[in-house]
């Protein structure tokens, strides 16, 4: 795939440019098997379903806008059990990130206190 394929607006068979704050969520509702790849040098995020490009989001200096490929005629929504499993995995990842962040914060605070001599102060 060439860079020009990622930065130009796709033609026929694609939803028009829109951005109302939930472009990423909308792409993932329709193309639930798609995975995102982010191209920082192009200020573009692309969603691929297998090897097919199904969504493009432009960000950064170009302004926020996105487009996605139209639904296929035989489109089916994500089965409920898979949706629930994805939500559970996302919640676990969020909880793990928060726990790791709290641990890093406590470790950094403890090292700053030791550097400032908080351990050596006499108790009153």
N, C-alpha and C positions, 0 to 999 in steps of 0.2 A: 504494500500500500504506500502510495506517495503522500508527501506532506500536503500537497494541494487537495487530495481527496478528503483530508481531515478539516481543512480550513474553509473550503467552499461550501455553500449551501447545497444540500442534495436536491435533486429535482423531483420528478414524478414518483408518486408512491410514498411520500413522506408527509408527516403532519407539518403544518406551517410553523414558522418561528413563533414561539411564545415563551414567556417566563413569568410566572405568577408566584414564584417562591417555592414551588414544589415540583419542579421539572424532574429532578432525580427520582423522587418518589413515584411520579407518574410513569416514568420509563420502567421502573422496576415492577410496577403493578401489571403493565401490559406484557413486557418482556421479562418474565420472572426467572427465566433460565440464563439471562444475560449477566455478564460480568464486566465490571468497569476497568478500563485502563486509562491512566492519566498521563498526558503528554505536556509536561511543564513548559518546555521550550516553545510549544505552539499555543499554550493557554487553552487547551482543549481536553475534555474528558470524553471517551468513547465507550459505548457499551456494545459488546460482541456476544451474539448468541451462536455458539460454535465458532464458525469462521465468518459469519455474516455480521456486518456492521448494522446495528439496529437503532442506535441513538448517539447524538452528538450534543455536547454542552460546551458552549464558549464562555470563558470567564476571563477576568483580569482587565487589561486595557481595552478590550473590545466591548465590554459591557456584558451583562448576563443575558444569554439567550440560549435556547435549546431547540432541538427538533428530534423526532423519532420516526422510525419507519411505521407505516400503517399496519394495523393488526392483520394477520393472515385470515383467510375466510374460515378456516377450521380452528380458530383460536379457542382455547379453553383456559379458564382461570386456574391459578395455582391451587391444587388440592388442599383442603383445610388442614390435614395432618402435617403436610410439608410446611405450610405457612406457620403453624404453631411451633414446629421444630425450629424454624429459622428465627422466630421471635425469641425462643428460649436460648438459643445459641448467642444471639445478640445481647440479651440481658446478662448472660453469664460473662461475656466478654467485657461488658460495661462494668459489672461488679468487680471483675478481676483487675481492670484498669484503675478503678477507684481505690481498691485495696493497695495496689502497687504504688499509686501516687501518694496515698497517706503514709505508707511505709517510707518512701523516699523523703517526704516532708519531715517526718519524725527523725529520721537519721540525720538530715541536714540541720535540723534544729539542735539536736544533741551535739553534733560536732561544733556548731557555732558556740554553744554554751560552754563546751570544754575549752575552746580556744579563748574565750573571754574570762576563763577562770571561775565559772559558776560552781564547779565541783569543789574548789579549794576554799570557798567562803565559809567562815564558821557559822554555825547555827546560833540563833539567839534564844 
